[in-house]
């Protein structure tokens, strides 16, 4: 949450001299994000499409969660690596760095069992050049592994039309 707060403050106050244009209009991007495992939390990798248009965004990702120490934590039930699909939609807040607020659902399979979770998400898209953007998102997976999992993911988005 601290990283997201700092980025929000910087985006609101920063006025770069040679700033790249904001993500606006209809844009479709191939997006890759990853969360490194830390303190026993699962490592998360995503690959998918991110689309914007008319002040809204939609995202469809394949997701892989490497359970790490989750399997050994008595407060979290289940465990195991998860292969899944994430779908989310939300609204854009166009500033120099494009912010979005979204909600989504993750459906997957872990150890032969069906796993599902829903989550609120806040993220940003910073356009570096015409075809490249840097992404960051914070998700709060509810009822994943029998507990709430907070995840901050960093990544790269490549535009195509």
C-alpha positions as CSV (number, residue, x, y, z in Angstrom):
1,X,0.0,0.0,0.0
2,X,2.9,2.3,0.7
3,X,4.2,2.0,-2.9
4,X,0.8,2.7,-4.3
5,X,0.4,5.8,-2.1
6,X,3.8,7.1,-3.0
7,X,3.1,6.6,-6.8
8,X,-0.3,8.4,-6.5
9,X,1.4,11.4,-4.8
10,X,4.2,11.6,-7.3
11,X,1.8,11.3,-10.2
12,X,-0.4,14.1,-8.9
13,X,2.5,16.5,-8.3
14,X,4.9,15.6,-11.1
15,X,5.0,17.6,-14.3
16,X,7.8,16.2,-16.4
17,X,9.2,18.4,-19.1
18,X,9.2,15.8,-21.9
19,X,6.4,13.5,-20.7
20,X,5.1,10.7,-22.8
21,X,1.4,11.0,-23.7
22,X,-1.2,9.3,-21.4
23,X,-2.9,6.1,-22.4
24,X,-6.1,7.3,-24.0
25,X,-8.5,6.3,-26.6
26,X,-8.7,2.7,-27.7
27,X,-5.6,0.8,-26.9
28,X,-4.8,-2.9,-26.6
29,X,-1.7,-4.1,-25.0
30,X,0.1,-7.4,-24.3
31,X,0.9,-7.2,-20.6
32,X,3.3,-9.3,-18.5
33,X,3.5,-8.8,-14.7
34,X,5.2,-10.6,-11.9
35,X,5.3,-10.7,-8.1
36,X,8.4,-12.1,-6.5
37,X,7.9,-14.5,-3.6
38,X,8.7,-12.8,-0.3
39,X,8.0,-13.7,3.3
40,X,6.4,-17.0,2.3
41,X,3.8,-15.4,0.0
42,X,3.1,-17.0,-3.4
43,X,5.0,-15.9,-6.5
44,X,2.6,-14.7,-9.1
45,X,3.2,-14.4,-12.9
46,X,0.6,-13.1,-15.4
47,X,0.4,-12.8,-19.2
48,X,-2.5,-11.4,-21.0
49,X,-4.3,-8.6,-22.8
50,X,-5.1,-5.2,-21.4
51,X,-7.5,-3.0,-23.2
52,X,-8.7,0.6,-22.8
53,X,-11.5,2.7,-24.3
54,X,-14.1,5.3,-23.4
55,X,-12.6,5.8,-19.9
56,X,-12.8,2.1,-19.1
57,X,-10.4,-0.8,-19.0
58,X,-10.7,-4.6,-19.3
59,X,-8.1,-7.3,-18.7
60,X,-7.8,-11.0,-19.4
61,X,-4.8,-12.8,-18.1
62,X,-3.4,-16.3,-17.7
63,X,-2.0,-16.6,-14.2
64,X,0.4,-18.9,-12.5
65,X,0.8,-18.8,-8.7
66,X,3.7,-20.7,-7.2
67,X,2.6,-21.5,-3.7
68,X,5.9,-21.3,-1.9
69,X,5.5,-21.5,1.8
70,X,1.7,-21.2,1.7
71,X,1.5,-25.0,1.8
72,X,3.3,-25.1,5.2
73,X,1.2,-22.3,6.8
74,X,-1.5,-23.7,9.1
75,X,-3.6,-20.5,8.8
76,X,-4.0,-21.0,5.0
77,X,-5.8,-24.1,3.8
78,X,-5.2,-25.8,0.6
79,X,-2.1,-24.6,-1.1
80,X,-0.3,-25.9,-4.2
81,X,0.5,-24.1,-7.4
82,X,-2.4,-22.6,-9.2
83,X,-2.9,-22.3,-13.0
84,X,-5.8,-20.0,-13.8
85,X,-7.5,-17.2,-15.7
86,X,-8.2,-13.7,-14.4
87,X,-10.8,-11.4,-15.8
88,X,-11.2,-7.8,-14.5
89,X,-12.9,-4.5,-15.6
90,X,-12.8,-1.0,-14.2
91,X,-12.4,2.7,-14.8
92,X,-9.4,4.8,-15.9
93,X,-8.3,7.9,-14.2
94,X,-6.3,9.7,-17.0
95,X,-3.4,11.8,-15.6
96,X,0.2,11.8,-16.8
97,X,0.3,8.3,-15.4
98,X,-2.9,6.5,-16.2
99,X,-4.5,5.0,-13.0
100,X,-7.3,2.5,-13.0
101,X,-9.7,1.1,-10.4
102,X,-11.0,-2.4,-11.1
103,X,-12.6,-5.5,-9.8
104,X,-12.0,-9.0,-11.0
105,X,-12.2,-12.7,-10.6
106,X,-9.6,-15.5,-10.7
107,X,-10.7,-19.0,-11.7
108,X,-8.1,-21.8,-11.6
109,X,-7.0,-25.3,-10.7
110,X,-4.6,-26.3,-7.8
111,X,-3.7,-29.9,-7.1
112,X,-6.6,-31.1,-9.2
113,X,-9.2,-29.0,-7.3
114,X,-11.1,-25.9,-8.6
115,X,-10.0,-22.6,-6.9
116,X,-11.6,-19.3,-7.2
117,X,-11.1,-15.8,-5.8
118,X,-12.4,-12.3,-6.5
119,X,-10.4,-9.1,-5.9
120,X,-10.4,-5.3,-6.0
121,X,-7.5,-3.9,-7.9
122,X,-5.8,-0.5,-8.2
123,X,-3.1,0.0,-10.9
124,X,-1.2,2.3,-13.1
125,X,0.1,2.4,-16.6
126,X,3.0,4.7,-17.4
127,X,3.6,5.1,-21.1
128,X,7.4,5.2,-21.7
129,X,7.2,5.4,-25.5
130,X,4.8,4.8,-28.4
131,X,4.6,1.1,-27.9
132,X,5.9,0.4,-24.4
133,X,4.4,1.0,-21.0
134,X,5.4,0.1,-17.4
135,X,2.6,-1.3,-15.2
136,X,2.1,-1.8,-11.5
137,X,-1.0,-3.2,-9.8
138,X,-2.1,-4.0,-6.3
139,X,-4.6,-6.7,-5.8
140,X,-6.3,-8.1,-2.7
141,X,-7.3,-11.7,-3.4
142,X,-10.1,-12.7,-1.1
143,X,-10.5,-16.3,0.1
144,X,-7.5,-17.5,-1.8
145,X,-5.7,-20.3,0.1
146,X,-8.3,-19.8,2.8
147,X,-7.1,-16.3,3.6
148,X,-6.7,-12.8,2.1
149,X,-3.6,-12.4,-0.1
150,X,-2.3,-8.9,-0.9
151,X,-0.1,-8.8,-4.1
152,X,1.8,-6.0,-5.7
153,X,2.8,-6.9,-9.3
154,X,5.2,-5.0,-11.6
155,X,5.4,-5.5,-15.3
156,X,5.6,-4.4,-18.9
157,X,2.9,-3.7,-21.5
158,X,3.5,-3.7,-25.3
159,X,1.0,-1.9,-27.5
160,X,-0.5,-3.3,-30.7
161,X,-3.4,-2.2,-32.7
